[in-house]
């Protein structure tokens, strides 16, 4: 049994489903920072991430970007599944956040497998539920919290409540995730540095004391 099979069996307890996923899907290795989906693309395959991470983004006409969600190992893309199964164009684009290994599953095969394997249908429904909750949290954050609060909460979460000393993200990447301008993030991070809560480094932030 190869590593992909072992990984898939941890997610899907049905051996026949795992066999079907492996036989119908194509294993792909994609380098970091490569765009794998564009807005207005028709979805031909749906990714199931094995290793690495994919970020799903939107932008406006001015070029401002915002992070919708990450696709972590063991997860797929809810927007891609919805668009693919309904033959609609993608409303977002996707970029690998690190070197990524994924199983690319053709949409027509996925639709057939969902009908055949109830557990896969359950997996897709739970994925949509998770993304919906993330969307509610995001709406709450931008509606009821100011950017200062959101930034501190974000840094605390990324550092696992201070357990990780360094956060390897640029100011631009943080701005994308918070849905604000890079200049705003840079200004607030400088303020936090003056307060002795962090230290800014090139491409990373050192956590000193957030609370």
FIKOLZA-1660 file (N, C-alpha, C; in steps of 0.1 Angstrom, whole numbers, plus 5000, padded with zeros to 4 digits):
% residues 211
   i   px   py   pz ch aa at
   1 5008 4988 5000  A  X  N
   1 5000 5000 5000  A  X CA
   1 5009 5012 5000  A  X  C
   2 5007 5022 4991  A  X  N
   2 5015 5034 4990  A  X CA
   2 5010 5044 5000  A  X  C
   3 5018 5055 5001  A  X  N
   3 5015 5066 5011  A  X CA
   3 5002 5073 5008  A  X  C
   4 4999 5074 4995  A  X  N
   4 4986 5081 4992  A  X CA
   4 4974 5072 4996  A  X  C
   5 4975 5059 4994  A  X  N
   5 4964 5050 4999  A  X CA
   5 4963 5051 5014  A  X  C
   6 4974 5051 5021  A  X  N
   6 4973 5051 5036  A  X CA
   6 4967 5064 5040  A  X  C
   7 4970 5075 5034  A  X  N
   7 4965 5088 5037  A  X CA
   7 4950 5088 5034  A  X  C
   8 4946 5084 5023  A  X  N
   8 4931 5084 5019  A  X CA
   8 4923 5075 5028  A  X  C
   9 4929 5064 5033  A  X  N
   9 4921 5055 5041  A  X CA
   9 4919 5061 5055  A  X  C
  10 4927 5071 5059  A  X  N
  10 4925 5078 5072  A  X CA
  10 4913 5087 5071  A  X  C
  11 4910 5092 5058  A  X  N
  11 4899 5101 5056  A  X CA
  11 4886 5093 5053  A  X  C
  12 4888 5084 5044  A  X  N
  12 4876 5076 5039  A  X CA
  12 4877 5061 5044  A  X  C
  13 4869 5057 5053  A  X  N
  13 4870 5043 5059  A  X CA
  13 4866 5032 5049  A  X  C
  14 4860 5036 5037  A  X  N
  14 4856 5026 5028  A  X CA
  14 4867 5023 5018  A  X  C
  15 4873 5011 5018  A  X  N
  15 4884 5007 5009  A  X CA
  15 4880 5008 4995  A  X  C
  16 4867 5005 4991  A  X  N
  16 4863 5006 4977  A  X CA
  16 4863 5020 4972  A  X  C
  17 4859 5029 4981  A  X  N
  17 4859 5043 4978  A  X CA
  17 4873 5048 4975  A  X  C
  18 4882 5044 4984  A  X  N
  18 4896 5048 4982  A  X CA
  18 4902 5043 4969  A  X  C
  19 4898 5030 4966  A  X  N
  19 4903 5024 4953  A  X CA
  19 4897 5032 4941  A  X  C
  20 4885 5036 4942  A  X  N
  20 4878 5044 4932  A  X CA
  20 4885 5058 4930  A  X  C
  21 4887 5064 4941  A  X  N
  21 4894 5077 4941  A  X CA
  21 4908 5076 4934  A  X  C
  22 4915 5066 4938  A  X  N
  22 4929 5065 4932  A  X CA
  22 4928 5061 4917  A  X  C
  23 4918 5053 4913  A  X  N
  23 4917 5049 4899  A  X CA
  23 4912 5060 4890  A  X  C
  24 4903 5068 4895  A  X  N
  24 4898 5079 4887  A  X CA
  24 4906 5092 4888  A  X  C
  25 4913 5094 4899  A  X  N
  25 4920 5106 4901  A  X CA
  25 4934 5105 4896  A  X  C
  26 4941 5117 4894  A  X  N
  26 4955 5118 4890  A  X CA
  26 4963 5125 4901  A  X  C
  27 4973 5118 4905  A  X  N
  27 4982 5124 4915  A  X CA
  27 4991 5135 4909  A  X  C
  28 4991 5147 4915  A  X  N
  28 4999 5158 4909  A  X CA
  28 5008 5164 4920  A  X  C
  29 5020 5168 4916  A  X  N
  29 5029 5176 4924  A  X CA
  29 5030 5190 4918  A  X  C
  30 5026 5200 4926  A  X  N
  30 5026 5213 4921  A  X CA
  30 5035 5222 4930  A  X  C
  31 5044 5230 4924  A  X  N
  31 5053 5238 4932  A  X CA
  31 5045 5250 4939  A  X  C
  32 5052 5256 4949  A  X  N
  32 5046 5267 4956  A  X CA
  32 5044 5279 4947  A  X  C
  33 5033 5286 4951  A  X  N
  33 5030 5299 4944  A  X CA
  33 5026 5297 4929  A  X  C
  34 5020 5286 4926  A  X  N
  34 5015 5284 4912  A  X CA
  34 5000 5285 4912  A  X  C
  35 4995 5293 4903  A  X  N
  35 4981 5295 4901  A  X CA
  35 4975 5282 4894  A  X  C
  36 4965 5276 4900  A  X  N
  36 4960 5264 4894  A  X CA
  36 4945 5265 4890  A  X  C
  37 4940 5277 4893  A  X  N
  37 4926 5280 4889  A  X CA
  37 4924 5295 4888  A  X  C
  38 4917 5299 4877  A  X  N
  38 4915 5313 4875  A  X CA
  38 4900 5316 4876  A  X  C
  39 4896 5328 4879  A  X  N
  39 4882 5332 4878  A  X CA
  39 4877 5331 4864  A  X  C
  40 4864 5326 4863  A  X  N
  40 4857 5323 4851  A  X CA
  40 4862 5310 4844  A  X  C
  41 4870 5303 4850  A  X  N
  41 4874 5290 4845  A  X CA
  41 4862 5280 4847  A  X  C
  42 4860 5271 4838  A  X  N
  42 4851 5260 4840  A  X CA
  42 4858 5249 4847  A  X  C
  43 4852 5243 4858  A  X  N
  43 4859 5233 4866  A  X CA
  43 4859 5220 4859  A  X  C
  44 4870 5214 4856  A  X  N
  44 4871 5201 4850  A  X CA
  44 4875 5190 4860  A  X  C
  45 4883 5194 4870  A  X  N
  45 4888 5185 4881  A  X CA
  45 4887 5192 4894  A  X  C
  46 4885 5184 4905  A  X  N
  46 4884 5189 4918  A  X CA
  46 4896 5184 4926  A  X  C
  47 4903 5193 4934  A  X  N
  47 4915 5188 4941  A  X CA
  47 4912 5182 4954  A  X  C
  48 4918 5172 4958  A  X  N
  48 4919 5167 4972  A  X CA
  48 4933 5168 4976  A  X  C
  49 4936 5176 4986  A  X  N
  49 4950 5179 4990  A  X CA
  49 4955 5168 4998  A  X  C
  50 4967 5163 4994  A  X  N
  50 4974 5152 5002  A  X CA
  50 4984 5159 5011  A  X  C
  51 4992 5167 5005  A  X  N
  51 5003 5174 5013  A  X CA
  51 5003 5189 5008  A  X  C
  52 5008 5198 5017  A  X  N
  52 5008 5212 5013  A  X CA
  52 4996 5219 5016  A  X  C
  53 4993 5230 5008  A  X  N
  53 4982 5239 5011  A  X CA
  53 4979 5247 4999  A  X  C
  54 4966 5250 4996  A  X  N
  54 4961 5258 4985  A  X CA
  54 4953 5270 4991  A  X  C
  55 4955 5282 4987  A  X  N
  55 4947 5293 4991  A  X CA
  55 4937 5297 4980  A  X  C
  56 4925 5299 4984  A  X  N
  56 4914 5303 4974  A  X CA
  56 4911 5318 4976  A  X  C
  57 4912 5326 4965  A  X  N
  57 4912 5340 4966  A  X CA
  57 4902 5346 4957  A  X  C
  58 4898 5359 4960  A  X  N
  58 4890 5367 4950  A  X CA
  58 4897 5381 4949  A  X  C
  59 4895 5387 4938  A  X  N
  59 4900 5401 4937  A  X CA
  59 4890 5410 4930  A  X  C
  60 4892 5423 4931  A  X  N
  60 4883 5432 4924  A  X CA
  60 4890 5439 4912  A  X  C
  61 4883 5448 4906  A  X  N
  61 4889 5454 4894  A  X CA
  61 4902 5462 4897  A  X  C
  62 4903 5467 4909  A  X  N
  62 4914 5475 4913  A  X CA
  62 4926 5466 4916  A  X  C
  63 4924 5453 4917  A  X  N
  63 4935 5444 4920  A  X CA
  63 4936 5440 4935  A  X  C
  64 4927 5446 4943  A  X  N
  64 4927 5442 4957  A  X CA
  64 4922 5428 4959  A  X  C
  65 4930 5420 4967  A  X  N
  65 4927 5406 4969  A  X CA
  65 4922 5403 4983  A  X  C
  66 4915 5392 4984  A  X  N
  66 4911 5388 4997  A  X CA
  66 4911 5373 4998  A  X  C
  67 4915 5367 5009  A  X  N
  67 4916 5353 5010  A  X CA
  67 4902 5348 5015  A  X  C
  68 4897 5338 5007  A  X  N
  68 4884 5332 5011  A  X CA
  68 4886 5320 5021  A  X  C
  69 4895 5311 5018  A  X  N
  69 4899 5300 5027  A  X CA
  69 4911 5293 5022  A  X  C
  70 4917 5285 5031  A  X  N
  70 4927 5276 5027  A  X CA
  70 4922 5262 5025  A  X  C
  71 4928 5254 5016  A  X  N
  71 4925 5240 5015  A  X CA
  71 4937 5232 5021  A  X  C
  72 4934 5226 5032  A  X  N
  72 4945 5219 5039  A  X CA
  72 4945 5204 5035  A  X  C
  73 4955 5197 5039  A  X  N
  73 4955 5182 5036  A  X CA
  73 4943 5175 5042  A  X  C
  74 4937 5167 5033  A  X  N
  74 4925 5160 5036  A  X CA
  74 4912 5168 5033  A  X  C
  75 4914 5180 5027  A  X  N
  75 4903 5188 5023  A  X CA
  75 4902 5190 5008  A  X  C
  76 4890 5194 5003  A  X  N
  76 4889 5198 4989  A  X CA
  76 4883 5212 4988  A  X  C
  77 4880 5216 4976  A  X  N
  77 4875 5230 4974  A  X CA
  77 4860 5230 4972  A  X  C
  78 4853 5236 4982  A  X  N
  78 4838 5237 4981  A  X CA
  78 4833 5244 4969  A  X  C
  79 4840 5256 4966  A  X  N
  79 4836 5264 4955  A  X CA
  79 4838 5256 4942  A  X  C
  80 4849 5249 4941  A  X  N
  80 4851 5241 4928  A  X CA
  80 4841 5230 4927  A  X  C
  81 4838 5223 4938  A  X  N
  81 4828 5213 4937  A  X CA
  81 4814 5218 4933  A  X  C
  82 4810 5229 4939  A  X  N
  82 4797 5235 4935  A  X CA
  82 4797 5240 4921  A  X  C
  83 4807 5247 4916  A  X  N
  83 4808 5251 4902  A  X CA
  83 4808 5240 4893  A  X  C
  84 4817 5230 4896  A  X  N
  84 4819 5219 4887  A  X CA
  84 4806 5210 4885  A  X  C
  85 4800 5207 4896  A  X  N
  85 4788 5199 4895  A  X CA
  85 4776 5206 4889  A  X  C
  86 4776 5219 4889  A  X  N
  86 4766 5227 4882  A  X CA
  86 4770 5233 4869  A  X  C
  87 4782 5229 4864  A  X  N
  87 4787 5234 4851  A  X CA
  87 4787 5250 4851  A  X  C
  88 4792 5256 4862  A  X  N
  88 4793 5270 4863  A  X CA
  88 4807 5274 4863  A  X  C
  89 4810 5287 4860  A  X  N
  89 4823 5292 4860  A  X CA
  89 4828 5295 4874  A  X  C
  90 4841 5294 4877  A  X  N
  90 4846 5296 4890  A  X CA
  90 4845 5311 4893  A  X  C
  91 4842 5314 4906  A  X  N
  91 4841 5328 4911  A  X CA
  91 4853 5332 4919  A  X  C
  92 4863 5323 4919  A  X  N
  92 4875 5326 4927  A  X CA
  92 4887 5320 4919  A  X  C
  93 4899 5323 4924  A  X  N
  93 4911 5317 4918  A  X CA
  93 4919 5310 4930  A  X  C
  94 4927 5301 4926  A  X  N
  94 4934 5293 4936  A  X CA
  94 4949 5293 4933  A  X  C
  95 4957 5294 4944  A  X  N
  95 4972 5294 4943  A  X CA
  95 4978 5285 4953  A  X  C
  96 4988 5277 4950  A  X  N
  96 4994 5268 4960  A  X CA
  96 5002 5277 4969  A  X  C
  97 5000 5274 4982  A  X  N
  97 5006 5282 4993  A  X CA
  97 5020 5276 4997  A  X  C
  98 5022 5264 4992  A  X  N
  98 5035 5257 4995  A  X CA
  98 5036 5246 4984  A  X  C
  99 5047 5239 4984  A  X  N
  99 5047 5227 4975  A  X CA
  99 5036 5218 4979  A  X  C
 100 5028 5214 4969  A  X  N
 100 5016 5207 4972  A  X CA
 100 5014 5194 4963  A  X  C
 101 5010 5184 4970  A  X  N
 101 5006 5172 4963  A  X CA
 101 4991 5170 4964  A  X  C
 102 4984 5168 4953  A  X  N
 102 4970 5166 4953  A  X CA
 102 4965 5155 4944  A  X  C
 103 4953 5151 4947  A  X  N
 103 4946 5141 4938  A  X CA
 103 4936 5149 4930  A  X  C
 104 4938 5150 4917  A  X  N
 104 4928 5157 4908  A  X CA
 104 4917 5148 4904  A  X  C
 105 4905 5150 4908  A  X  N
 105 4894 5141 4905  A  X CA
 105 4885 5147 4895  A  X  C
 106 4883 5141 4883  A  X  N
 106 4874 5147 4873  A  X CA
 106 4860 5149 4879  A  X  C
 107 4854 5160 4875  A  X  N
 107 4841 5164 4881  A  X CA
 107 4830 5153 4878  A  X  C
 108 4830 5148 4865  A  X  N
 108 4820 5138 4862  A  X CA
 108 4821 5125 4870  A  X  C
 109 4834 5121 4873  A  X  N
 109 4837 5110 4881  A  X CA
 109 4833 5112 4896  A  X  C
 110 4835 5124 4900  A  X  N
 110 4832 5128 4914  A  X CA
 110 4816 5127 4916  A  X  C
 111 4809 5132 4906  A  X  N
 111 4794 5132 4907  A  X CA
 111 4789 5118 4908  A  X  C
 112 4795 5109 4900  A  X  N
 112 4791 5095 4900  A  X CA
 112 4795 5088 4914  A  X  C
 113 4806 5091 4919  A  X  N
 113 4811 5086 4932  A  X CA
 113 4802 5090 4943  A  X  C
 114 4798 5103 4943  A  X  N
 114 4789 5109 4953  A  X CA
 114 4776 5101 4954  A  X  C
 115 4771 5097 4943  A  X  N
 115 4759 5089 4942  A  X CA
 115 4761 5075 4947  A  X  C
 116 4773 5070 4944  A  X  N
 116 4775 5056 4948  A  X CA
 116 4780 5054 4962  A  X  C
 117 4787 5063 4967  A  X  N
 117 4793 5062 4981  A  X CA
 117 4787 5072 4990  A  X  C
 118 4778 5068 4999  A  X  N
 118 4772 5078 5009  A  X CA
 118 4782 5086 5017  A  X  C
 119 4793 5079 5020  A  X  N
 119 4803 5086 5029  A  X CA
 119 4810 5098 5022  A  X  C
 120 4812 5096 5009  A  X  N
 120 4817 5107 5001  A  X CA
 120 4807 5119 5001  A  X  C
 121 4794 5116 4999  A  X  N
 121 4784 5126 5000  A  X CA
 121 4784 5133 5013  A  X  C
 122 4786 5126 5024  A  X  N
 122 4787 5131 5038  A  X CA
 122 4799 5140 5039  A  X  C
 123 4811 5136 5033  A  X  N
 123 4823 5144 5033  A  X CA
 123 4821 5157 5026  A  X  C
 124 4814 5157 5015  A  X  N
 124 4812 5170 5007  A  X CA
 124 4802 5179 5015  A  X  C
 125 4792 5174 5021  A  X  N
 125 4783 5182 5029  A  X CA
 125 4790 5188 5041  A  X  C
 126 4798 5180 5048  A  X  N
 126 4806 5186 5059  A  X CA
 126 4815 5196 5055  A  X  C
 127 4821 5195 5043  A  X  N
 127 4830 5205 5037  A  X CA
 127 4823 5218 5035  A  X  C
 128 4811 5217 5029  A  X  N
 128 4803 5229 5027  A  X CA
 128 4799 5236 5041  A  X  C
 129 4796 5228 5050  A  X  N
 129 4792 5233 5064  A  X CA
 129 4804 5240 5070  A  X  C
 130 4816 5234 5069  A  X  N
 130 4828 5241 5074  A  X CA
 130 4830 5254 5067  A  X  C
 131 4829 5255 5054  A  X  N
 131 4832 5267 5047  A  X CA
 131 4821 5278 5050  A  X  C
 132 4809 5273 5052  A  X  N
 132 4798 5283 5056  A  X CA
 132 4801 5289 5070  A  X  C
 133 4806 5281 5079  A  X  N
 133 4809 5286 5092  A  X CA
 133 4821 5296 5092  A  X  C
 134 4830 5293 5083  A  X  N
 134 4842 5302 5081  A  X CA
 134 4837 5315 5076  A  X  C
 135 4828 5314 5066  A  X  N
 135 4822 5327 5060  A  X CA
 135 4815 5335 5071  A  X  C
 136 4807 5329 5080  A  X  N
 136 4800 5336 5090  A  X CA
 136 4810 5342 5100  A  X  C
 137 4821 5335 5103  A  X  N
 137 4831 5341 5112  A  X CA
 137 4838 5353 5105  A  X  C
 138 4840 5352 5092  A  X  N
 138 4846 5363 5085  A  X CA
 138 4837 5375 5085  A  X  C
 139 4824 5373 5082  A  X  N
 139 4815 5384 5082  A  X CA
 139 4814 5390 5096  A  X  C
 140 4814 5382 5106  A  X  N
 140 4813 5388 5120  A  X CA
 140 4825 5396 5123  A  X  C
 141 4837 5391 5118  A  X  N
 141 4850 5399 5121  A  X CA
 141 4850 5412 5114  A  X  C
 142 4846 5413 5101  A  X  N
 142 4847 5425 5094  A  X CA
 142 4835 5435 5098  A  X  C
 143 4824 5429 5104  A  X  N
 143 4813 5437 5107  A  X CA
 143 4814 5443 5121  A  X  C
 144 4819 5435 5131  A  X  N
 144 4818 5438 5145  A  X CA
 144 4832 5441 5152  A  X  C
 145 4843 5439 5145  A  X  N
 145 4856 5441 5151  A  X CA
 145 4864 5451 5142  A  X  C
 146 4872 5459 5149  A  X  N
 146 4880 5468 5141  A  X CA
 146 4893 5460 5137  A  X  C
 147 4900 5466 5128  A  X  N
 147 4912 5459 5122  A  X CA
 147 4923 5456 5132  A  X  C
 148 4924 5465 5142  A  X  N
 148 4934 5463 5153  A  X CA
 148 4932 5450 5160  A  X  C
 149 4919 5448 5164  A  X  N
 149 4915 5436 5171  A  X CA
 149 4917 5423 5163  A  X  C
 150 4913 5424 5150  A  X  N
 150 4914 5413 5141  A  X CA
 150 4929 5409 5139  A  X  C
 151 4937 5419 5138  A  X  N
 151 4951 5416 5135  A  X CA
 151 4958 5409 5147  A  X  C
 152 4955 5413 5159  A  X  N
 152 4960 5407 5171  A  X CA
 152 4955 5393 5172  A  X  C
 153 4942 5391 5170  A  X  N
 153 4936 5377 5171  A  X CA
 153 4942 5368 5160  A  X  C
 154 4944 5374 5148  A  X  N
 154 4950 5367 5137  A  X CA
 154 4965 5362 5141  A  X  C
 155 4973 5371 5146  A  X  N
 155 4986 5368 5150  A  X CA
 155 4987 5357 5161  A  X  C
 156 4977 5359 5170  A  X  N
 156 4977 5349 5182  A  X CA
 156 4973 5335 5176  A  X  C
 157 4964 5335 5167  A  X  N
 157 4960 5322 5161  A  X CA
 157 4971 5316 5153  A  X  C
 158 4978 5324 5145  A  X  N
 158 4988 5319 5137  A  X CA
 158 5000 5314 5145  A  X  C
 159 5002 5320 5157  A  X  N
 159 5014 5316 5165  A  X CA
 159 5010 5305 5175  A  X  C
 160 4997 5300 5174  A  X  N
 160 4992 5290 5183  A  X CA
 160 4993 5295 5197  A  X  C
 161 4987 5307 5200  A  X  N
 161 4987 5314 5213  A  X CA
 161 5001 5316 5218  A  X  C
 162 5010 5319 5209  A  X  N
 162 5024 5323 5213  A  X CA
 162 5034 5311 5214  A  X  C
 163 5029 5299 5211  A  X  N
 163 5038 5287 5211  A  X CA
 163 5048 5287 5200  A  X  C
 164 5044 5293 5189  A  X  N
 164 5053 5294 5178  A  X CA
 164 5059 5308 5178  A  X  C
 165 5072 5309 5179  A  X  N
 165 5078 5323 5180  A  X CA
 165 5078 5331 5167  A  X  C
 166 5079 5324 5156  A  X  N
 166 5079 5331 5143  A  X CA
 166 5067 5328 5134  A  X  C
 167 5061 5338 5128  A  X  N
 167 5051 5336 5118  A  X CA
 167 5057 5340 5104  A  X  C
 168 5058 5330 5095  A  X  N
 168 5065 5332 5083  A  X CA
 168 5054 5337 5072  A  X  C
 169 5051 5350 5073  A  X  N
 169 5041 5356 5064  A  X CA
 169 5046 5371 5061  A  X  C
 170 5043 5375 5049  A  X  N
 170 5046 5389 5046  A  X CA
 170 5034 5398 5050  A  X  C
 171 5037 5411 5050  A  X  N
 171 5026 5420 5053  A  X CA
 171 5015 5419 5042  A  X  C
 172 5019 5417 5030  A  X  N
 172 5009 5416 5019  A  X CA
 172 5000 5403 5022  A  X  C
 173 5006 5392 5025  A  X  N
 173 4999 5380 5028  A  X CA
 173 4989 5382 5039  A  X  C
 174 4993 5388 5050  A  X  N
 174 4984 5391 5061  A  X CA
 174 4973 5400 5057  A  X  C
 175 4976 5410 5049  A  X  N
 175 4965 5419 5044  A  X CA
 175 4955 5411 5036  A  X  C
 176 4959 5402 5028  A  X  N
 176 4950 5394 5019  A  X CA
 176 4941 5386 5028  A  X  C
 177 4946 5380 5039  A  X  N
 177 4938 5372 5048  A  X CA
 177 4928 5380 5056  A  X  C
 178 4932 5392 5059  A  X  N
 178 4923 5401 5067  A  X CA
 178 4914 5409 5059  A  X  C
 179 4916 5409 5046  A  X  N
 179 4908 5417 5037  A  X CA
 179 4910 5432 5038  A  X  C
 180 4922 5436 5040  A  X  N
 180 4925 5450 5041  A  X CA
 180 4938 5454 5033  A  X  C
 181 4942 5466 5033  A  X  N
 181 4954 5470 5025  A  X CA
 181 4967 5467 5032  A  X  C
 182 4977 5464 5024  A  X  N
 182 4990 5461 5030  A  X CA
 182 4995 5473 5038  A  X  C
 183 4993 5485 5034  A  X  N
 183 4998 5497 5041  A  X CA
 183 4992 5497 5055  A  X  C
 184 4979 5493 5056  A  X  N
 184 4972 5493 5069  A  X CA
 184 4979 5483 5079  A  X  C
 185 4982 5471 5073  A  X  N
 185 4988 5461 5081  A  X CA
 185 5002 5465 5085  A  X  C
 186 5010 5471 5076  A  X  N
 186 5023 5475 5079  A  X CA
 186 5023 5486 5091  A  X  C
 187 5014 5495 5090  A  X  N
 187 5013 5505 5100  A  X CA
 187 5009 5499 5114  A  X  C
 188 5000 5490 5114  A  X  N
 188 4996 5484 5127  A  X CA
 188 5007 5475 5132  A  X  C
 189 5014 5468 5124  A  X  N
 189 5025 5460 5128  A  X CA
 189 5037 5469 5134  A  X  C
 190 5039 5480 5129  A  X  N
 190 5049 5489 5134  A  X CA
 190 5045 5494 5148  A  X  C
 191 5032 5497 5150  A  X  N
 191 5026 5501 5163  A  X CA
 191 5028 5490 5173  A  X  C
 192 5025 5477 5169  A  X  N
 192 5027 5466 5178  A  X CA
 192 5042 5464 5182  A  X  C
 193 5051 5467 5172  A  X  N
 193 5065 5466 5175  A  X CA
 193 5069 5476 5185  A  X  C
 194 5064 5488 5184  A  X  N
 194 5067 5499 5193  A  X CA
 194 5062 5496 5207  A  X  C
 195 5051 5488 5208  A  X  N
 195 5046 5484 5221  A  X CA
 195 5053 5472 5227  A  X  C
 196 5063 5467 5219  A  X  N
 196 5071 5455 5224  A  X CA
 196 5063 5442 5223  A  X  C
 197 5053 5441 5214  A  X  N
 197 5045 5429 5213  A  X CA
 197 5051 5420 5202  A  X  C
 198 5057 5426 5192  A  X  N
 198 5063 5418 5181  A  X CA
 198 5076 5424 5177  A  X  C
 199 5083 5417 5168  A  X  N
 199 5094 5423 5161  A  X CA
 199 5092 5420 5146  A  X  C
 200 5094 5429 5137  A  X  N
 200 5092 5427 5123  A  X CA
 200 5106 5423 5117  A  X  C
 201 5105 5412 5109  A  X  N
 201 5117 5408 5102  A  X CA
 201 5113 5407 5087  A  X  C
 202 5122 5405 5079  A  X  N
 202 5119 5403 5064  A  X CA
 202 5113 5390 5062  A  X  C
 203 5100 5390 5058  A  X  N
 203 5093 5378 5055  A  X CA
 203 5088 5370 5067  A  X  C
 204 5089 5376 5079  A  X  N
 204 5084 5369 5091  A  X CA
 204 5082 5379 5102  A  X  C
 205 5074 5375 5112  A  X  N
 205 5071 5383 5123  A  X CA
 205 5075 5375 5136  A  X  C
 206 5082 5381 5145  A  X  N
 206 5086 5374 5157  A  X CA
 206 5076 5378 5168  A  X  C
 207 5070 5369 5174  A  X  N
 207 5060 5371 5185  A  X CA
 207 5067 5373 5198  A  X  C
 208 5065 5384 5205  A  X  N
 208 5071 5387 5218  A  X CA
 208 5061 5385 5229  A  X  C
 209 5050 5392 5229  A  X  N
 209 5039 5392 5238  A  X CA
 209 5027 5399 5233  A  X  C
 210 5017 5392 5229  A  X  N
 210 5006 5398 5223  A  X CA
 210 4995 5403 5233  A  X  C
 211 4994 5396 5244  A  X  N
 211 4984 5399 5254  A  X CA
 211 4990 5406 5266  A  X  C
% end
